[in-house]
């Protein structure tokens, strides 16, 4: 046996003490690190272990028409949760919830028997079902209130209103553009639980209330929207086109009063499982898509000429100038014909007003070529073509214009009567408004106010003039000529006895793969009233009608229908 000297014992004792001291210092250092450095992080993790929260959905703001009618609202539904560890009798609870919610009891029991902290039993329970669950009063059952988006009028203005995602966020249309105002801020119910997920008895629940979204008031008038919707539905039934569209606006302010795209879809039954159908039917073609306007563009050729005439431009034609009677023009080796013979089979000599009445292409070729490329392009730009209008809607189309540097005489000639240029329907309506409202190009807009649920105005939007392409006198002359086109010319199917209606028809051929598509036309009419002081402007577009093609036959009667019903709705009196 080894013998230890006092010195050896002293050394071993010292080493032991040093070891203990070192261990103590390590533990102390770790404690300091945990408390001071890791403390906040560990507190957060601990909180996550004992804090359980249930979401409380914020009510989404309402979308209202200009008169306060709810076009997009909310209903209250409930999500049912169960925490199996808190349930005393899973079989009994399964039977009770089955009876209230109409779900399979055995399937629910199997779910409750699994080792999980929480399961979602049912979504979109009604208030009555929620009250029945509360009345039963079983432990481990929780309810979360949710807000479901409801559209009281189904398909009405579906592309304009848009829709939301399953998590209550705007996905299209106004719902998306104004989502930051509409969505609100979700609340939550916070409760304490142990590590197994059981709520700690006697601990309080903390309620963080949601903040309601703001309401969005549109410029849309529900009644005028309904009038236009019904007219376009009739057009779909009568002419069986691939689409029928109508836009009604206040030409003086830029307020959109109605915006219709048919076919549409029921906003309460969104085809989320068919993305092709959803993209097709939710597309607001009046804002997004572009097309060749055809003869409706002659409005701007006339307006350009008259404004330049009043300015003293010798290349512009007098309103009384008599154009050549020939029904054809040859430009860049291509023959441009008038669609018809006038005056009993003979292409009569005619002034600018008669040319507009007869929608005579060669006359507008003469005007465009005489004015010249630089002048004509200046007015095309001044009327807002080739750029967005700035409407409060996503995805607006800019149109297509042959670049001025590359435009040939043939391009300019065809632009004069509405070919070789593509525009959005919204651009066309805004530009036509400027042509007849005194020469002021107004920015179209869809929302007038954003308000709280109590009606306090958070933000107000006003009409905005963005250009001044022609003078008031030129605008007056344009309006008079367009009134003649309705009372005596190709737009006579839009004539309303006792009311001064102006307008222009349009018929455009469609192109497919760079070639004219046989039998595929776009029929349109743009009109306004009263002609001497325009209050309403309507654009009707019928895409690929069957059996007929001319805008005078297909589109003009529906514009008349819209105007007549607006007259009745507003109780407007005939001109004395």
HELIX and SHEET records of a PDB file:
HELIX    1   1 UNK A    6  UNK A   32  1                                  27    
HELIX    2   2 UNK A   33  UNK A   37  3                                   5    
HELIX    3   3 UNK A   39  UNK A   50  1                                  12    
HELIX    4   4 UNK A   84  UNK A   86  5                                   3    
HELIX    5   5 UNK A   90  UNK A  101  1                                  12    
HELIX    6   6 UNK A  105  UNK A  112  1                                   8    
HELIX    7   7 UNK A  127  UNK A  136  1                                  10    
HELIX    8   8 UNK A  158  UNK A  161  1                                   4    
HELIX    9   9 UNK A  173  UNK A  177  1                                   5    
HELIX   10  10 UNK A  179  UNK A  182  1                                   4    
HELIX   11  11 UNK A  222  UNK A  239  1                                  18    
HELIX   12  12 UNK A  275  UNK A  281  1                                   7    
HELIX   13  13 UNK A  285  UNK A  288  1                                   4    
HELIX   14  14 UNK A  294  UNK A  297  5                                   4    
HELIX   15  15 UNK A  298  UNK A  310  1                                  13    
HELIX   16  16 UNK A  352  UNK A  358  1                                   7    
HELIX   17  17 UNK A  361  UNK A  371  1                                  11    
HELIX   18  18 UNK A  373  UNK A  382  1                                  10    
HELIX   19  19 UNK A  404  UNK A  406  5                                   3    
HELIX   20  20 UNK A  409  UNK A  416  1                                   8    
HELIX   21  21 UNK A  425  UNK A  436  1                                  12    
HELIX   22  22 UNK A  472  UNK A  487  1                                  16    
HELIX   23  23 UNK A  492  UNK A  494  5                                   3    
HELIX   24  24 UNK A  551  UNK A  554  1                                   4    
HELIX   25  25 UNK A  556  UNK A  570  1                                  15    
SHEET    1   A 3 UNK A  51  UNK A  56  0                                        
SHEET    2   A 3 UNK A 187  UNK A 192 -1                                        
SHEET    3   A 3 UNK A 206  UNK A 208 -1                                        
SHEET    1   B 6 UNK A 119  UNK A 125  0                                        
SHEET    2   B 6 UNK A  70  UNK A  82 -1                                        
SHEET    3   B 6 UNK A  63  UNK A  64 -1                                        
SHEET    4   B 6 UNK A 215  UNK A 218  1                                        
SHEET    5   B 6 UNK A 447  UNK A 451 -1                                        
SHEET    6   B 6 UNK A 457  UNK A 460 -1                                        
SHEET    1   C 3 UNK A 119  UNK A 125  0                                        
SHEET    2   C 3 UNK A  70  UNK A  82 -1                                        
SHEET    3   C 3 UNK A 141  UNK A 150 -1                                        
SHEET    1   D 5 UNK A 256  UNK A 262  0                                        
SHEET    2   D 5 UNK A 243  UNK A 249 -1                                        
SHEET    3   D 5 UNK A 536  UNK A 543 -1                                        
SHEET    4   D 5 UNK A 515  UNK A 529 -1                                        
SHEET    5   D 5 UNK A 501  UNK A 512 -1                                        
SHEET    1   E 3 UNK A 290  UNK A 291  0                                        
SHEET    2   E 3 UNK A 421  UNK A 424 -1                                        
SHEET    3   E 3 UNK A 400  UNK A 401 -1                                        
SHEET    1   F 2 UNK A 328  UNK A 331  0                                        
SHEET    2   F 2 UNK A 334  UNK A 337 -1                                        
SHEET    1   G 2 UNK A 441  UNK A 442  0                                        
SHEET    2   G 2 UNK A 465  UNK A 467 -1                                        
END                                                                             
